[in-house]
């Protein structure tokens, strides 16, 4: 009988609920609807980036340049806003998405056409993107008083009780759920990650699929770059420094297999929410934020061990089935 909710997602949901109730036992205000909405809004950028990273990891690649992509795009759109304060927000959003997609395409082309390992490519572009930020800004910050009210106000615009940032994350989750389950591209991603050699025989271009996965990841990083800078009303060289590791952690905790081909949209979202709850809960219970690293690291190790065990069990089932047919 097929489970309505996969085991991993059920366990992760239970862990999030337990952690939330544990904090609420000391500070009941933590579970107030307004506070939970704030926690989700704080986690929205991580959710968006985790979905993009999920697509890349499912194709047996990894994108370590997402945070640098975010930072560069954020700096560029902030500087554009300073130069042209009246530029409409839809145009700024379009610039951010296209710029992020272009940087993702650079990663994809290097992986596809030159067969350079993804981790090497994205480590290199991560450094390059950060360097470009310094060159175009001369190391200077773009602060809130230099940004237009419309630019900084859009992510905070409240609709039906939630800011626009949260609604964008929700719409992204819905779009990715449909894409991964209902489209040829989504099926190609799973096929490439599950067995790239078999995917070739079905007519799927493995390199091209990986290329488009990087483009999708880059586009979401670009979108998040504008949302991040506008929400916090500041842009600087080291913005979102190290955030790429948190994005990868959200995916791994959510059950996205580093070996590719295994994972769900729900798992990536729950992994991000778990980290978001941990990040917001620790200060409430007077625990040092440095413990967040230990907790996140422990969750990653547990998730990887769970993946390894599941893989071994699946292998045994396949072997048993093969033996039964002989």
C-alpha positions in Angstrom: 0.0 0.0 0.0 1.4 3.4 -1.0 1.8 5.9 1.7 -0.1 9.2 1.3 2.9 11.0 2.9 6.4 9.5 2.3 8.1 8.3 5.4 10.9 10.9 5.3 8.5 13.8 4.9 6.4 12.4 7.8 9.4 12.1 10.1 10.7 15.6 9.2 7.2 17.1 9.7 7.1 15.4 13.1 10.5 16.8 14.0 9.4 20.3 13.0 6.2 20.0 15.0 8.1 18.6 18.1 10.6 21.4 18.0 7.9 24.0 17.6 5.9 22.6 20.5 9.0 22.3 22.6 9.7 26.0 22.2 6.1 26.8 22.7 6.1 25.0 26.1 8.4 27.8 27.3 7.3 30.6 25.2 3.6 30.2 24.1 3.9 33.3 21.9 6.1 31.3 19.5 3.1 29.5 18.0 1.0 32.6 17.6 -0.2 32.8 14.0 1.6 36.2 13.5 4.9 34.8 14.7 4.6 31.6 12.7 3.9 33.8 9.6 7.1 35.8 10.4 9.1 32.5 10.7 7.8 31.4 7.3 8.6 34.8 5.8 12.1 34.6 7.2 12.5 31.1 5.6 11.0 32.1 2.3 14.3 32.9 0.6 15.8 29.6 1.7 12.7 27.8 0.4 13.0 29.4 -3.0 16.7 28.7 -3.3 16.3 25.1 -2.0 13.9 24.3 -4.8 16.4 25.6 -7.4 19.2 23.6 -5.8 16.9 20.5 -5.6 16.6 20.5 -9.4 20.4 20.7 -9.8 21.2 18.0 -7.2 18.6 15.7 -8.8 20.6 15.7 -12.0 23.8 14.7 -10.0 25.2 18.2 -10.0 25.5 20.9 -7.3 25.4 24.7 -7.4 27.6 26.4 -4.9 27.3 29.8 -6.6 23.6 30.5 -5.7 24.5 32.9 -2.8 27.0 34.7 -4.9 24.5 34.9 -7.7 22.0 36.3 -5.2 24.4 38.9 -4.0 25.5 40.1 -7.4 22.0 40.3 -8.8 20.9 42.1 -5.6 23.7 44.6 -5.9 23.0 45.3 -9.6 19.3 45.9 -9.2 20.0 48.1 -6.1 22.4 50.2 -8.1 19.9 50.4 -11.0 17.2 51.5 -8.5 19.5 54.3 -7.2 20.2 55.4 -10.8 16.6 55.1 -12.0 14.3 55.3 -8.9 11.1 55.3 -11.0 11.8 52.0 -12.8 8.7 49.8 -12.3 9.1 46.8 -10.0 8.0 44.3 -12.7 11.0 45.4 -14.8 13.3 45.1 -11.9 12.0 41.6 -11.2 12.5 40.7 -14.9 16.1 42.0 -14.8 16.8 40.0 -11.6 15.4 36.8 -13.0 17.2 37.1 -16.4 20.5 38.1 -14.9 20.3 35.2 -12.4 19.4 32.8 -15.3 22.3 34.1 -17.3 24.8 33.3 -14.5 23.2 29.9 -14.1 23.6 29.4 -17.8 27.3 30.1 -17.5 27.6 27.2 -15.0 25.5 25.0 -17.1 27.5 25.5 -20.3 30.8 24.8 -18.5 29.4 21.6 -17.1 27.7 20.6 -20.3 30.1 21.5 -23.0 33.5 21.3 -21.2 32.5 18.4 -18.8 34.1 20.2 -15.8 32.9 18.8 -12.5 30.0 20.9 -11.2 31.6 21.5 -7.8 34.7 23.0 -9.5 32.7 25.1 -11.9 30.4 26.6 -9.2 33.3 27.2 -6.7 35.0 29.1 -9.5 32.0 31.2 -10.5 31.1 31.8 -6.9 34.4 33.6 -6.4 34.1 35.4 -9.8 30.6 36.7 -9.0 31.8 38.0 -5.6 34.7 39.7 -7.2 32.5 41.4 -9.7 30.3 42.8 -6.9 33.4 44.4 -5.5 34.5 45.8 -8.9 31.1 47.4 -9.7 30.5 48.7 -6.2 34.1 49.6 -5.3 33.4 47.9 -2.0 30.7 50.4 -1.1 27.2 49.7 0.3 23.8 50.6 -1.1 21.8 51.6 1.9 18.1 52.0 2.6 18.0 55.8 2.2 19.3 55.4 -1.3 16.6 53.0 -2.4 13.1 54.0 -3.5 10.1 53.2 -1.2 8.6 51.1 -4.0 11.8 49.1 -4.4 12.0 48.2 -0.7 8.2 48.0 -0.1 7.3 45.3 -2.6 8.5 42.3 -0.6 6.7 43.7 2.5 3.4 44.3 0.8 0.8 42.4 2.8 -1.9 40.4 1.0 -4.3 38.2 2.8 -2.2 38.4 6.0 1.1 37.4 4.3 3.9 39.6 2.8 4.6 39.3 -0.9 7.8 37.5 -0.2 5.9 34.6 1.4 3.4 34.5 -1.4 6.2 34.3 -4.0 7.7 31.4 -2.1 4.3 29.6 -2.0 3.7 30.2 -5.7 7.2 28.9 -6.4 6.5 25.7 -4.4 3.2 25.2 -6.4 4.9 25.8 -9.7 7.7 23.4 -8.9 5.3 20.7 -7.7 3.5 20.9 -11.0 6.7 21.0 -13.0 8.3 18.0 -11.4 5.2 15.9 -11.5 3.5 16.9 -14.7 6.0 18.1 -17.2 8.5 16.4 -19.5 11.3 18.5 -18.0 10.5 17.3 -14.5 10.6 13.7 -15.6 13.8 14.2 -17.5 15.4 15.5 -14.3 14.6 12.4 -12.4 15.6 10.2 -15.3 19.0 11.9 -15.7 19.7 11.7 -12.0 18.4 8.1 -11.6 20.3 6.6 -14.5 22.0 8.9 -17.0 23.1 6.0 -19.3 19.5 4.7 -19.5 18.3 8.3 -20.0 20.4 8.6 -23.2 18.7 5.6 -24.7 15.3 7.1 -24.1 16.3 10.2 -26.1 17.1 12.5 -23.2 20.1 14.8 -23.6 21.8 14.5 -20.2 24.1 17.6 -20.6 21.3 19.8 -21.9 19.0 18.8 -19.0 21.7 19.6 -16.5 22.2 22.9 -18.3 18.6 23.9 -17.9 18.7 22.8 -14.3 21.4 25.3 -13.6 19.4 28.0 -15.5 16.4 27.3 -13.3 18.6 27.5 -10.1 20.2 30.7 -11.3 16.9 32.3 -12.2 15.6 31.6 -8.7 18.8 32.9 -7.2 18.4 36.1 -9.2 14.8 36.5 -8.1 15.8 36.0 -4.5 18.6 38.5 -4.9 16.1 41.3 -5.4 13.8 40.1 -2.7 16.7 39.8 -0.2 18.1 43.2 -0.9 14.7 44.9 -1.0 13.6 43.3 2.3 16.7 44.1 4.3 17.2 47.4 2.4 20.9 47.0 2.0 23.3 45.6 -0.6 27.0 44.9 0.0 29.8 42.6 -1.2 29.4 39.8 1.4 25.6 39.7 1.4 24.3 36.1 2.1 27.9 34.9 2.7 27.9 31.1 3.2 24.2 30.9 2.5 24.9 28.3 -0.2 25.8 25.8 2.4 22.5 26.3 4.2 20.7 25.8 0.9 22.4 22.5 0.3 21.7 21.5 3.9 18.0 22.2 3.4 18.0 19.8 0.4 20.0 17.0 2.1 17.8 17.2 5.2 14.8 17.1 3.0 15.8 13.9 1.4 17.3 15.1 -1.9 19.9 12.5 -2.6 23.3 13.8 -3.5 23.7 10.8 -5.8 20.8 12.3 -7.8 17.4 11.0 -8.9 15.7 10.8 -5.5 13.8 13.6 -3.8 10.6 15.6 -3.7 9.5 19.2 -3.7 7.8 18.6 -0.3 11.1 17.3 1.1 13.1 20.3 0.0 10.5 22.7 1.5 10.3 20.8 4.8 14.1 20.8 5.0 14.2 24.6 4.6 11.4 25.0 7.1 13.2 22.8 9.6 16.3 25.0 9.3 14.1 28.1 9.5 12.4 26.9 12.7 15.8 26.1 14.3 17.2 29.5 13.4 14.2 31.3 14.9 13.7 29.0 17.9 17.3 29.1 19.3 17.3 32.8 20.3 13.9 32.4 21.9 15.1 29.7 24.3 18.4 31.5 25.0 20.6 29.1 23.1 23.6 30.5 21.3 23.1 30.8 17.5 26.4 28.9 17.1 24.4 25.8 18.1 22.5 26.2 14.9 25.6 25.0 13.0 25.8 21.9 15.3 22.1 21.1 15.0 22.1 21.6 11.2 25.3 19.5 10.9 23.8 16.7 13.0 20.6 16.8 10.9 22.7 16.5 7.7 24.6 13.5 9.0 21.3 11.8 10.1 19.8 12.5 6.7 22.8 11.2 4.8 22.8 8.0 7.0 19.1 7.6 6.3 19.7 8.0 2.6 22.5 5.4 2.6 20.4 2.9 4.6 17.4 3.4 2.3 19.6 2.9 -0.7 21.0 -0.4 0.7 17.5 -1.6 1.5 16.3 -0.8 -2.0 19.2 -2.7 -3.4 18.4 -5.7 -1.3 14.7 -5.6 -2.5 15.9 -5.4 -6.2 18.3 -8.4 -5.6 15.5 -10.4 -4.0 13.1 -9.7 -6.8 15.8 -10.7 -9.3 16.4 -14.0 -7.5 12.7 -14.7 -7.3 12.3 -14.5 -11.1 15.1 -16.9 -11.7 
